[in-house]
């Protein structure tokens, strides 16, 4: 898991955001949010500390998006994604497990 995360960081495939809360449950709004992060038409893993209903509903129709909680993350999911978006809180949760 550590080496997979390091690989993403080295290859600039890891984006860390303060939070990933979405106000709307519309998929269209989620697409706009991802475009602001420079993510379009690539397989993306989004890791948050805690899933919200709006986030689940906004991403459920996007076939190239995988949404996980920090405690569900595994090496295969990280490697299979082209880009990875992770929140600061999720990073802290993963650090606790790895230490």
Buried (B, 14 or more C-beta within 10 A) or exposed (E): EEEBBEEBEEEEBBBEBEEBEBEEBBBEBBBEBBEEEEBEEEBBBBBBBEBEEBBEBBBEEBEBBBBBEBEEBEEEBBEEBBBBBBBEBBBEBBEEEEE
